[in-house]
Amino acid sequence: MNRIEIAFKAAGLVICLLFVFFSSQNQLIEYSIFFVALTFLGIPHGAIDHLTSDPEISKKGFLTFLISYISLIAGYLIGWIFFPVFSLIAFLLMSGYHFGQTHFINRPSQKSMKVLLYISRGIFFLLLILSGDFELTQLILEPILNVSSLSQYLIPILGGSLILTVLVQWISKVRFTLSDLFELLVLAPILYLSPLMIGFIVYFSFWHAMPSMISEYKFLKRYPNYNTVKKFAAQLIPFSVISLIGIAIILILGMNYLNTSELILVFFILISLISFPHILYMDRFWNKATRTGRF
């Protein structure tokens, strides 16, 4: 873990702790932090999938990439419209895999256990975040799924999830590091005690997006067009801006018809749509980069 990653993760922890110890009812502060982190970390880390797929991509290859990317988004959107519960479960599992994968970047494990290793770690942290502010979680999911009956089982579920992810890592023969222990014993309770939006954005942006961007930069800096931080950052801008404008327009239009919790649900659905192809391309990138030792 390099100094930049440590600095950003420390900043994320400070943000969470401020909300834990100095709880604020001012949602403007909470949402401001959320959207700043999303704008500069969360969205940009997925804005160069075309380059991690092929750093020297041609115009024809770029067009093929766009068609594939948009088709995946459109297919998943149809899933949300006709099969919302299935799409929600799929999003949680995909996100669990994707987030969990970040915890084990460039750490070899048994091939047969990788999927369970990643999902168990990512789902554990997602469950923590969703459980810590369960009233808001219920409100957000209410249009799709009634989860109120789970409230009395949250602690056993979290305990079982913790045991599972530790057991899977042990079976996978992935050595436990100080970072693992810190995340499981310190980060986990802090995320649980944080407001839902803060816990999610800190985990998503500081524990997932930043390490992802660092791995992307390490890979791309071998190529002259991306071999400085300035050149790399310039590549993040176009698709980040397009995504943010698209999300903003939809949410602004939705303000006329939806309440706050419904808008949050729409926001997460929009995030899931752009995340679906990103998860597929990023998984391919990490597997290839790890296999060839190009981090």
Disulfide bonds with the S-S distance in Angstrom:
none
